[in-house]
Amino acid sequence: MGAKSKKAQQKKAAEAAKNGGNFTVATNRAARHNYTILDTYEVGIMLVGTEVKSLREGKASLVDAWASIEDGELWLRGLHIPEYSYGTWTNHSPRRTRKLLAHRREIDYLQGKVRDGHLTLVPLKMYFKDGLCKIELGLAAGKQAHDKRQDMARRQAERDVIRELGRRVKGMRG
């Protein structure tokens, strides 16, 4: 382990201690680009010991992850949690399917939305809250290419307006 990663680990541990053990492990930034997020839900996740230790080191990737509902249960697929560096033969499989924990009413509601509305469940963020690992799950509709272009144009226009307002304020002062 290099000095840089050790320093980053210590910084993350200090941040977590300051926040009462609450910190973000991973975010899925591409999800907000590729999908329109209609609603978000906080769900728990069933993990084994070495997965939790690896997550506390800040190692996880939500990039290819997605959730599905099978037989009335919520499952997370494609989440990559690398093997724990100090683990032995008890280490976990990095891309195994993991069960998500939610209330029955929420699962039934989500199942109806996914089945009827051509929607999907996408993990947006993975974090620790009060010592427990949580996933922020988004009910999402896929974006077309023209929707993505419109969003990029809108963000650029907002940046231009803010930049121009900043110039005007500076001009008035000086």
Summary of the structure (lengths in Angstrom):
residues: 174
radius of gyration: 20.0
end to end distance: 51.5
largest distance: 67.7
contacts: 467
relative contact order: 0.19
helix: 42%
strand: 30%
